[in-house]
Amino acid sequence: MHSNIFAMSQGVPVQAIGYLHKTLGIAQTVGMKNCALDIQKIDIKQLIKKLNDLWVERHQVRAHLEKITPKLVEHINQAGVILPEDYAQSRKGGRNE
C-alpha cells in the first residue's frame, strides 16, 4: 500500500494488490479504482490482463496522477489547519458543558 502511494505521488502508474480495504480506498481516492485488485479474488490471467491494460494506458494514467496529486497535497495540507482549529473548538465546548 505505501509503495503504491509513493509511486503514485511521483506520477508512476501502479497496479495495486490489496490485502486490506485501505488499498482499494486509496485507489478510489485518486480515481483509479480499476487499478486495485483484492488479493483474495485475484487470478494470474486477471493480473496479466490488468498489467497489460495499465501498460497501454500508462501515459493517460501518468497524466491523471500528475493532475490530481497537487489537489490531494493541498487537501492533505489543510489537515494541519483544520485539526488544531477543531481541537481548540472542542476544548472550548468541553469547558462550557
N, C-alpha and C positions, 0 to 999 in steps of 0.2 A: 504494500500500500504506500509506504513512504517513498519507495523508489519511483512509483508512479507519479506521486506528487512532485518530486524533484524533477523528473523528466518532463512532465507536462509544463511545469513552471518555466522551463527553458525552451518550450516550443517543440518538444520531442514527442511524436505520436507514440502511444502505448496501447498494448492490448492487455488490459488488467485481468488477472485471475484472482478472484476474491475468495477468501475463506471466512470472512466476516462481512456483515452488511455494510460496513463503512466503505468498503471499496466501491460497491455499487453507488452509494450515496455521493461519493466524490465524483465518480464518472457522471452522475446525473447533474451535479452542481456545475460542471464545466460543459454540459451539453453533449456528453459523449457516452450516453448510456449503452449504446450499441458496441462500445469498446470494453465492456466489462462482462466477464463470464463467471458464473458460480462454479467453484472447484468441484462441488458435489454433483454437478449436472453436465460437466464438460466431457466431450469425447474428442479423440485425436482428429477426426475428419472435420469436426466443427472448428477446432482450434486452427487447423491448417487453412481452412477457408477464411476465417476471421483475419488471420495474419496476411494472407494474400490480398484480401479486400483492403486492409489497412495500408499495405504497401502501395496499392494502386491509388488510394485516396490520400497518401501521405502529404502531398502539397496542400490540399484543401484542409486537412486536419491541422497541419502546422500553422496555416494562416488563421484558422479558427482559434487555436491556442494563443497565438500572438495577439489576437484581437481581444480575447476575453481575459487574459492574465492581468493586464493593468486594472481592469474593473474589479477583479477579485482582490487584488492587492489593496486597492482603495477601500473596498468593503472591509477587509480584514483590519486595516489600519484604523478604521472607525471604532473598533473594539477598545482601543486604547483611550478613547474619549468617552465612549458610552459606558463602559464598566465603572470607571471612577464616579461618573455622574449618577449612575444607578445606585451604586453603593452609598454615596452621600445622601441620596434621596431616601434610601431605605433606612439609614441611620436617623434621619430627621423624623421619619414616620414612626420608628421604634421608640423614640423618646416621648412622642406626643401621646402614645397609646397608654 
